[in-house]
Structure formats: C-alpha cells, structure tokens
C-alpha cells in the first residue's frame, strides 16, 4: 500500500492520528498541571489531588498518544479505509477515545486499582475491553474483504495478527488484575534487568516492523544475523526472567547489556528503506532519543547508580526520556509516515525537543541530588524548588508545541 | 464603525440587561417585599415564562419588525417602572409578569431574527457582553429592588431609542451547523446546568461570597464583556459547532470548583466566562447557524429555541436545584453528555461513531455493576482502599531497600516476599515524600491527622497537598488506621535503634543560624516560637508538648549525655507519643537543631 496516497478527511487513519494528537495535548496539559501542583499544592481542585491526576497523565500518554497511532497503523495495515468497514473505522477510534475519557473520569473520582501502568479496573477496564472488541471487529471485517487481494506472506501475517489481537482483551484482563505482579529485584523493589530487556524488546520488534508494515518502501539492511540476534535476545530474556535476581548479578546486568547493539542496529536497518517526505526530522529524533534511552538505561541499571537514583526524579527523567523523547518521536514518525502530513514547522519541533532535553537534564540533576540524602523531604531546598520551576516551564513549552501540532494538523 | 451594528449591539445589551436585572432579580425581590408567598412567587414566575413563550411565538407569527421591538421594549420599560409602585399583590404581580413576559418574548425573538440584517456576529458578542457587564456594575448590582427595576426600565428605554431601521435579511441561506433537535437539546442542557448552578451558588452564602461577592463585581463585569466579545470572534472565524462545548467545559469546571473552599475562586473566573460564551451563541444561533433563509424562518427558530432553552430549561434547572446545597456532579455529567454528544455525533457518519461510544459506555456500566465496590469490613482495610483511591502510591513508596540508607531513615522493612503478597503490590516507583512502610509507628495518629489537614503547618514548603476533605467523612480516620496497621510489629525495634545511634561529628555541626531556622520550620507548630510547648497544634495533642525552656531531661546531669539524648529524640521521636522523628535530617543539621533546643533551656 502506498503510504503517501492522499487521505480523505474522514478516513480512520486520519481520525486516529487526530485523536492521538488531541490526547497528547490533554496529556501534556495534565503533566503541566502536575508540575504546577508540585510547586503550589494549594492549587488543587477539591478532591482532585496530585495522586488522582497522575494516572490521568500516565494513561492518557500511554493509551492515548502512544496507542492511537498504533491503532492508526493497524487500520492502515488491514486497509480498513479501502474496505466496507471504512464507515465503521470512526466508531473504533471514538470507542477508544471514549474508553480513555471514561478512564480519566474513573481515576479522578478515586477509582484507581493501584497498578501504575495498567490502572484499569471495573467500569474503566470493561470500557477499554469494549473498545478493543470494536477495533478488532473492524479489522476482522476489513481483513476478510481485503485478504484475497494480498500475497501469501502478507495474508498469513495479517491472519496471525488477527488471531493475536483476539487474545489481547483476555491478556489485558489478566495483566490488569491487582493479583498479578511481575518479578521484582529485591534490592531495589523495581523491575529486574530481564524485565527491562523484555519490555524494550517489544519496542525493538515494533521498530523493526515499522518500515516493513506500511510506513516505508524498499528493503532494510537487517540480514539473517540481526533476526537471529533478536530471537536470541528474546530467549535470553525468558531465561533470565525465569531465574530472577538483582542488579548485582551478572546475568541480569548481561541481559541489559544485550540492548546496547540495538542503539545502532535499528538506525542501520532503517537506512535501507525509502521513507516518505517530511519524516526525516522525526527519524533523526527517534535515533537520537533511542540511543540515549538505551545507553542511559544500561548505565542507570549498574550497581551504585541504580541504588542512588531509584525512587528519585532520576527515574522520572528516564521515563520522560522514554515517553516525551523517544515514544513521541516514534509516534510522530508513524503519524507522518501513515498520513503524509507534517506535524508542524521545524522551529516548533525543535522547541519540543529542546524543552524535553532541558527537562531531562533538570530532572537528572534533581534525581542525583535527591538520591544523595533525603533531608530535602523535610526541608525543601532552593535547588529543588528551582528545578521544579524549570521543569514546569519546559512542560509549558511542550504543551504549547503540542497545541500547535494539533492546530496545524486540523488546518492542513 | 458601522452605526447600525453599534445600535444593534446596544439593543442586545439593553434586552439582556433588562431581562437579567428585572426579570431575574428585581421582580422576584419586589414580590417578596410585598409579602407574596413562595407558592405565589413560583406561580407568577411560571406566568412570566408562559407569557414569554407566547410573546415569542406571537412575534414569529406576526413577523419580526423593528417597530415590534420598539413597542415590546416600551412595554417592558413601563412594566419595570410601574412594578415598584404596583404593590406586592398577586393581581398586580400577575399584570407585571404578563406584560414583562410578552414584551421580552417579542423583543428577544424579533431581535434574534433581525440581527443578521443589522450587524455581524462579532457585534452579538459585544452586545451580550455589554448587557451582562452593565448588570455587574456595582452601582446597578447593589441597588435596592425598586432601584434595579427603574434601572431595568432605563435599559429598555435605551433599547427603544437604539433600535435600527430596516428589516432586510442579509445574505443567502446559511447551512445549519447542527440538526435542529441537537441545537434544542444542547442549549436546553446548557441553560439547565447554568440555572441550577446559579440558583445553588446564589443560595449558599459561602459559595456566593467566593464567586460573585460584592468585591468581585468589576472582575465579573470584565470577564463577561471580554469572553462574550471573544465568543463573537470565535463564532465569526471558527463557526459555532464547538463553542457550546467550551461553554459547558467552563461551567462544569465552575460547578466542580465551587463545591470546595480551596478552588472556589476558580469558579468565580470560570462561571461568568461559560455564561458569556453560551449566551452569545444563543442569541446568534437562530439568525446565523440554524439554516434560516429569511427573517420569518429565523424568528420561528428563535421562538422555539428560546421557549425550550430560555424559559423551560431554566425553570426546570431552578426547580431541580431547590433543595441542594452543592452542585451535583451528575448534573454536570448529564449536561456534558448532551452537549458533547450533539457536537460530535450529529451527522450520519457520526452516528456510527456514537454507536462505538455507546458500546463502551454500556460495557463500562455493566462492568461497574458487576465489579461493584464493596466497602472493606474494617477501618484498616478501608484505609487501604483510600490509599489506592487517592494515589498515595504516586508520591510514597512502601519498600525499604535492605542494606540501603532507607533503613537509617525509616528502619528495617518487610521482606520482598511479604510485600509481594499485597494485591496490588504497593511498592511504588517514586518518592516525593518519605517511605510509608513504618510511618504508623514513627508518627502518632494525632500527628498524621494534623499533617493530612494542613501539611504546610508541620512541614513548611512541602509538596504534600491538604487532604482535609477526607476528614469530612470516615476516610481520613480509615487511612490513619491503615498506616498504623502496616507498621504493627515495627514499634519495638525503634527504641533499640535509637539507643544505638550516635551522630557523626566528622562533618561538624551546621552554624547556629541553621539551628534557629530549623527550629522555626519544624518545631514551632507544636512547641511554640519560644519553645514553651504552646504551639498552634498543642491543644490538638493528647499530651501537651514538652516545654523546652523548663526541660526536658531535667535530671540528665552531664551536658554531653543531655545533648546525645536530645539528638536521639529529635532524630527518632518518642515512640507511643506525638513527638515525631526527623529521620532524614543530616547529622550536622540534627546537631545544630539540638544545640538550638538546648539553648532554649533556662539552665
């Protein structure tokens, strides 16, 4: 399918991309609000406290800005907009948005499950499951109609996708259960190196799929040995996760070290493809943030470093590097590649990345100092207050940039 | 400047001003002053509403003309001017209600239909803003009812003089922005929410004081004017589809914010903004956005819209709010569902999307009914639910890392195997404040309560917000019970740990000024500024805090022992009392603070 083909205004891919950008704006607004509440706690609205806004911010970024571009990608892969299911694509997108909006209301009214990254329970969980089912039905109808026009390999790939996607709601119900918790490093109370390897391998797999499933044309540079290495990484993840352990043990550190080659392998593979116009700036951003994410992730896992930054703004810096830096660039690249529309001018894009970079630097410094001694909890020092102000200023720039992207997208 | 447009804006301002200051305020107060019963008052307001609807349809049937507007405003002026002298009898009140209602019905419907021939939609915003702003001018707002009635009569006279000539329809047929049923539902929901919220705010003293009290009138006038003009610009540049959604969002924010003292001032900003936005749209809709192709069709649309939204929904909203003392979230959500639903899902394609949304809402409703949320049987278990609901996990961990400095601060914690038994596991991933595994042993219930109510009092500059609303019911005490229950078994180890601790003097003590600063920040809430045990919180504690001038450790002879014992108490607190520890302070800070405490002693 030609990724640069013009889109009709109401196409599902376009709608999903627009909703993703709208959620980015809302997620950034919630993030800025949280940053302000840390400086002026008295700003809180009644019972809508900091603790209730955090899941809104996290989940809007995860299940709105990050997930909806993936929804757009699925609609693109299954050629929903060329099928009879096209008229129902908006239903899938709106159902997703409705589930997230209901979730936000759920969290704000004090209905958190306590699972930080899978905070779905009761009404919010079943709303999200319903949205997944609606999306799956739309994809399945499109697949049934379009599969006949595809070659054997693609047909099988699409079929296996439909089968895997059918299991996602059940997997979601299981994973969101409060009784389920992943392995823990007893020395930190956080994830093991193997767990971090596993979650990053999901991202690597998506990155390797991106140009091969609709976002670009041509062939990548990855040969059999790259795919073998990827398969081995998955195997080692399974073994290390099964063994468990701490960040003082070699097999857990080694699991993390397996990620280092991927900092260069993905850009090297992508260089073999022909990408749509306007996507270069976002590919460069993806490479930059990806390299920093992998290298800083490995360094932060090392004994002594992790012990100091655990539970501090240092880890907040790393999650923002992952979300505001890398994931945002990846999602923006996906949106631009699927729709052929740029997000905004270079200056706005540059403002976003500079603001993210400054925020990460500030949070990293705060984290390092917080980890040294905990007296700041009782006597808030000037350096921390100044850091929180700087962070909020960066948040304001990021919010402004995302508003401009949404505005330009609507107008373009 | 276009003089016709300016005159049109003045007429809008006059009609709005008259309606707001007389029909909504002065008329009611005059009836009350005349001794009318509550039943009679409601009946007369009903008469005015019916007369208003009838007047609107009369104008639509007979045709909207500038002369009709002038006559209607003349009648409105006369009825307002005579109302104070007519006495408070039901018969006189009925006469005023009928005259005012019919006049306002004719004037509003005729005006809405004639406006497209007189001015652009930006002027509608200007006129609406001026109308609201003039009612908020302190001199007008604070008049006695009779004075307000005469001011309203003056507004109507200004309107009579300002009515432009000509009744030509300007331009071609304009496409309807939304289906007609949707427009009616949308504005009915907005007016209904506004009327209910207005009534509640007006009748709850602290709500009224915090939102549009007498000192805030100029601010409100400016907000009305500025936002209404902005609304007119929005309608002119970006269309009308989403403006009601923005108005609802502002009203919703105001309705939520007004219920809590901390956020009430925000309501004072949002409420006039929301009202000004939708009021501008309400006036402009029949002429510009309802698909009318002439004065007569626009008048019919205005008559129906104002009857449903302006009169019926308003009366309904006030009726439903009669016995309430806070704006229910269900009102906000119901209005939002209608307004957003209409804006988003009013075309055929949109209706498919609406089905997707409906599937999600239905599944969520079934999920909520199926999952339920039974209250935990005991206070500690309920407190754990509160801990989850309030998102405490996003600022506090419950895991003391073995072998790390965590143990120095908060003692030895539970093993990872024990922690993993929690469903969900509450390790957390970020500390904006201390680990809470052992807080129930390190802090008394009284300290925790005081800290939840006003964290700044005990830890100035803290990022912890107040959780006072939890103590309006049983949630706050349940949360304390939970925190204390998690620390059971740890209490006995703290005394031994304190007895073994010796400050590290290699870094030296911080300067005396630091000791004074630390004392002022951390000790005065309980011990008082001079250390006499008479701080602001002293009366809330089971035992009066130690008088540091008289003691403590009166019988500890050697100064070295006294310093060490004091430092240990400051660092670890005294288990079983309200004296908290200051576990995270550095040894240099602890020594400086100890020095300051000992300086307070008389001997």
Interface residues (C-beta under 8 A of the other chain):
Chain A: X10 X37 X38 X39 X41 X42 X44 X45 X46 X47 X48 X49 X50 X51 X52 X53 X54 X55 X87 X88 X90 X91 X92 X93 X94 X95 X97 X98 X99 X102 X107 X109 X110 X111 X112 X113 X114 X115 X116 X121 X122 X123 X124 X125 X126 X127 X128 X129 X130 X131 X133 X134 X178 X179 X181 X184 X186 X187 X188 X189 X190 X307 X310 X311 X312 X315 X316 X370 X373 X374 X375 X376 X377 X378 X379 X380 X385
Chain B: X256 X257 X259 X260 X262 X263 X266 X329 X344 X349 X350 X352 X353 X354 X355 X356 X357 X359 X360 X361 X362 X363 X364 X365 X366 X367 X368 X370 X371 X372 X373 X388 X389 X390 X391 X392 X393 X394 X395 X397 X399 X401 X402 X403 X404 X405 X409 X415 X416 X419 X420 X423 X424 X425 X426 X427 X428 X429 X430 X431 X432 X433 X434 X455 X456 X459 X461 X462 X463 X464 X465 X466 X467 X469 X518 X521 X522 X582 X584 X585 X586 X589
